[in-house]
Amino acid sequence: MAANFMKTADLVAAGFSVATLAMVGATILLLVGTAWVKRGWKLPVLLSAIALLVGVLSSTEAREAWLTTATAPTDYFYVGWFISIPLQIAALYFAARQAGALSVALFWRLIGIAALMIVVRYLGDAGYMNATLSFLIGVILWLYILGELFFGRMDEVVAKSRIVALQRGYFWLRLIVAVGWAIYPLVHFLVTSGSGIGAGAINLTYSLAEFPNRIAFGLTMLAIAMIETPEAKP
């Protein structure tokens, strides 16, 4: 039991703890916030909250593994990403639908590609697939998602919308997908290319990435929804 206590100088465990606690707070805020927003915005906020909750659980499991064995297999993160990243894409889709019609085919295409992107990266990271091929396919799938967000139907609908808060918030949300999510393929490439990056550095990086990629994403979604609900009072 004593082995599970965090050592003072254990920055990796501290990173897990800080990320977990921050995500717990953000999850609670978003869940409560669903009562503050209009009906159409409840689903995007709720999906963002569930993505945060998944992050809490995967981060907690990874922290326990780290404290017990001084290593945390990336499987914990991939399980979380396989669920939370498609959820965040769905949240973006339903947020954009507040501005105009979007096809169901686009929804399932984005969800499928997001899930496939994570699976391909995992196969390369776990050694079940050629690392270089895995990296390239993962990047291509990620770029497709970015293409839909920046140049596809979703961008067109939001750009023509009169919902100013959505236009501004959509800019930041897709920026998180473009810049924040770039951390994952970058670390994946460094790991699979034999760069010698340590497990501690990997886990600390992933913990810090939770702040823009899950927390900031969720809080931005809630902010947009609340701005579009002027009559709501917390």
Secondary structure per residue as TSV (DSSP state, phi and psi in degrees):
chain	resnum	aa	ss	phi	psi
A	1	M	-	360.0	-36.7
A	2	A	G	-65.0	-25.9
A	3	A	G	-66.9	-18.5
A	4	N	G	-87.1	-1.1
A	5	F	S	-81.2	141.1
A	6	M	-	-77.0	131.5
A	7	K	-	-76.9	152.0
A	8	T	T	-57.4	-39.8
A	9	A	T	-92.4	9.0
A	10	D	-	-83.1	88.2
A	11	L	H	-67.8	-31.0
A	12	V	H	-65.8	-48.9
A	13	A	H	-62.8	-38.7
A	14	A	H	-63.2	-39.2
A	15	G	H	-62.0	-42.6
A	16	F	H	-59.2	-44.7
A	17	S	H	-64.8	-46.2
A	18	V	H	-62.7	-45.9
A	19	A	H	-63.1	-42.5
A	20	T	H	-63.3	-48.1
A	21	L	H	-64.0	-40.1
A	22	A	H	-63.9	-40.4
A	23	M	H	-69.6	-34.7
A	24	V	H	-61.2	-47.3
A	25	G	H	-61.0	-44.1
A	26	A	H	-66.5	-37.3
A	27	T	H	-62.5	-46.7
A	28	I	H	-60.5	-43.9
A	29	L	H	-61.0	-43.6
A	30	L	H	-69.2	-39.5
A	31	L	H	-63.9	-42.9
A	32	V	H	-66.5	-36.7
A	33	G	H	-64.9	-20.8
A	34	T	T	-62.0	-21.0
A	35	A	T	-82.9	-10.6
A	36	W	T	-98.2	-6.8
A	37	V	S	-115.6	164.0
A	38	K	-	-67.6	160.0
A	39	R	H	-54.1	-43.2
A	40	G	H	-64.1	-22.4
A	41	W	H	-96.6	-6.4
A	42	K	H	-63.5	-42.3
A	43	L	H	-65.6	-48.0
A	44	P	H	-58.2	-40.3
A	45	V	H	-67.4	-42.4
A	46	L	H	-64.5	-42.7
A	47	L	H	-61.9	-39.2
A	48	S	H	-65.3	-36.5
A	49	A	H	-67.5	-40.5
A	50	I	H	-65.8	-38.7
A	51	A	H	-60.7	-38.7
A	52	L	H	-66.4	-42.3
A	53	L	H	-62.4	-40.2
A	54	V	H	-61.3	-39.9
A	55	G	H	-63.1	-38.4
A	56	V	H	-59.7	-47.7
A	57	L	H	-66.6	-44.3
A	58	S	H	-68.4	-36.5
A	59	S	H	-68.3	-37.6
A	60	T	H	-64.6	-43.9
A	61	E	H	-64.4	-40.9
A	62	A	H	-65.8	-38.1
A	63	R	H	-64.1	-42.9
A	64	E	H	-62.4	-41.3
A	65	A	H	-64.9	-39.0
A	66	W	H	-65.5	-44.9
A	67	L	H	-67.4	-28.4
A	68	T	H	-86.1	-41.2
A	69	T	H	-120.5	-0.9
A	70	A	S	63.2	22.5
A	71	T	-	-151.8	150.6
A	72	A	-	-134.7	102.0
A	73	P	-	-54.2	140.5
A	74	T	T	-65.7	-9.5
A	75	D	H	-54.2	-37.6
A	76	Y	H	-59.1	-43.3
A	77	F	H	-70.2	-41.5
A	78	Y	H	-64.1	-38.6
A	79	V	H	-59.8	-44.0
A	80	G	H	-64.9	-44.5
A	81	W	H	-65.9	-36.7
A	82	F	H	-60.1	-28.8
A	83	I	H	-94.4	-47.4
A	84	S	H	-75.7	-36.1
A	85	I	H	-66.0	-47.2
A	86	P	H	-59.7	-34.4
A	87	L	H	-63.2	-40.5
A	88	Q	H	-69.0	-37.4
A	89	I	H	-62.8	-41.0
A	90	A	H	-63.2	-40.1
A	91	A	H	-61.4	-41.8
A	92	L	H	-62.2	-43.0
A	93	Y	H	-61.1	-49.1
A	94	F	H	-71.1	-27.1
A	95	A	H	-68.0	-44.1
A	96	A	H	-65.0	-29.9
A	97	R	T	-66.4	-16.7
A	98	Q	T	-67.3	-18.2
A	99	A	T	-98.0	-19.1
A	100	G	S	174.4	175.8
A	101	A	-	-73.2	137.6
A	102	L	-	-132.4	143.3
A	103	S	-	-74.4	150.9
A	104	V	H	-66.8	-32.7
A	105	A	H	-60.4	-39.3
A	106	L	H	-63.1	-41.2
A	107	F	H	-58.5	-53.2
A	108	W	H	-68.6	-32.4
A	109	R	H	-64.6	-44.7
A	110	L	H	-66.2	-42.3
A	111	I	H	-63.0	-45.7
A	112	G	H	-63.1	-41.8
A	113	I	H	-69.4	-38.5
A	114	A	H	-62.2	-44.7
A	115	A	H	-66.2	-42.5
A	116	L	H	-63.2	-37.3
A	117	M	H	-58.1	-43.8
A	118	I	H	-68.7	-41.9
A	119	V	H	-61.5	-44.4
A	120	V	H	-63.6	-43.0
A	121	R	H	-63.4	-39.8
A	122	Y	H	-64.3	-44.0
A	123	L	H	-59.3	-38.5
A	124	G	H	-72.1	-40.6
A	125	D	H	-67.3	-35.7
A	126	A	T	-85.8	-4.4
A	127	G	T	86.9	11.2
A	128	Y	S	-88.1	-5.4
A	129	M	S	-148.0	151.9
A	130	N	-	-54.4	126.6
A	131	A	H	-60.9	-43.7
A	132	T	H	-65.6	-44.0
A	133	L	H	-63.5	-42.1
A	134	S	H	-59.8	-45.7
A	135	F	H	-60.9	-46.5
A	136	L	H	-65.2	-43.4
A	137	I	H	-65.0	-42.2
A	138	G	H	-59.8	-42.0
A	139	V	H	-66.7	-40.8
A	140	I	H	-61.6	-43.2
A	141	L	H	-65.8	-40.0
A	142	W	H	-63.7	-42.3
A	143	L	H	-65.4	-32.3
A	144	Y	H	-63.9	-44.2
A	145	I	H	-60.4	-44.0
A	146	L	H	-62.5	-38.4
A	147	G	H	-61.2	-40.7
A	148	E	H	-66.8	-38.9
A	149	L	H	-73.9	-35.1
A	150	F	H	-96.0	-29.5
A	151	F	H	-130.3	-2.1
A	152	G	S	-92.5	-161.7
A	153	R	H	-62.8	-37.4
A	154	M	H	-62.4	-44.7
A	155	D	H	-62.6	-39.9
A	156	E	H	-63.2	-44.5
A	157	V	H	-64.5	-45.8
A	158	V	H	-67.2	-40.1
A	159	A	H	-63.0	-34.0
A	160	K	H	-85.8	-6.7
A	161	S	-	-73.4	154.4
A	162	R	S	-95.1	4.3
A	163	I	-	-84.6	96.1
A	164	V	H	-63.0	-41.9
A	165	A	H	-61.2	-38.8
A	166	L	H	-67.1	-41.8
A	167	Q	H	-60.5	-45.8
A	168	R	H	-69.5	-42.6
A	169	G	H	-67.8	-37.4
A	170	Y	H	-61.8	-36.3
A	171	F	H	-57.8	-46.4
A	172	W	H	-73.0	-36.0
A	173	L	H	-65.3	-45.8
A	174	R	H	-74.0	-22.9
A	175	L	H	-66.6	-37.3
A	176	I	I	-63.1	-42.8
A	177	V	I	-63.9	-36.1
A	178	A	I	-78.9	-43.9
A	179	V	I	-97.4	-49.1
A	180	G	I	-64.4	-44.3
A	181	W	T	-70.4	-14.3
A	182	A	T	-65.3	-20.2
A	183	I	H	-61.1	-38.6
A	184	Y	H	-66.1	-52.5
A	185	P	H	-65.9	-30.0
A	186	L	H	-64.7	-48.9
A	187	V	H	-65.7	-39.6
A	188	H	H	-57.2	-43.6
A	189	F	H	-65.2	-43.1
A	190	L	H	-63.8	-39.0
A	191	V	H	-68.7	-49.5
A	192	T	H	-75.2	-17.2
A	193	S	T	-88.5	1.8
A	194	G	T	71.0	38.3
A	195	S	-	-73.8	-14.8
A	196	G	-	85.3	10.1
A	197	I	-	-63.1	132.8
A	198	G	-	-76.8	159.9
A	199	A	H	-62.2	-36.0
A	200	G	H	-63.3	-44.8
A	201	A	H	-64.6	-38.2
A	202	I	H	-62.7	-49.6
A	203	N	H	-66.1	-38.5
A	204	L	H	-65.8	-40.4
A	205	T	H	-62.1	-45.6
A	206	Y	H	-64.0	-36.2
A	207	S	H	-64.7	-44.8
A	208	L	H	-66.0	-31.7
A	209	A	H	-66.6	-19.1
A	210	E	H	-63.5	-28.1
A	211	F	I	-67.1	-51.0
A	212	P	I	-77.1	-38.9
A	213	N	I	-79.1	-28.8
A	214	R	I	-114.7	-50.9
A	215	I	I	-69.9	-53.3
A	216	A	I	-63.2	-37.1
A	217	F	H	-59.3	-50.2
A	218	G	H	-64.4	-43.4
A	219	L	H	-67.3	-34.7
A	220	T	H	-65.0	-42.1
A	221	M	H	-61.7	-43.2
A	222	L	H	-65.3	-39.8
A	223	A	H	-62.2	-43.6
A	224	I	H	-60.3	-47.1
A	225	A	H	-62.5	-39.2
A	226	M	H	-72.9	-35.8
A	227	I	H	-63.4	-35.9
A	228	E	T	-81.8	4.4
A	229	T	-	-127.3	69.1
A	230	P	T	-60.7	-25.3
A	231	E	T	-82.6	-10.2
A	232	A	-	-73.8	136.5
A	233	K	-	-126.5	122.6
A	234	P	-	-68.0	360.0
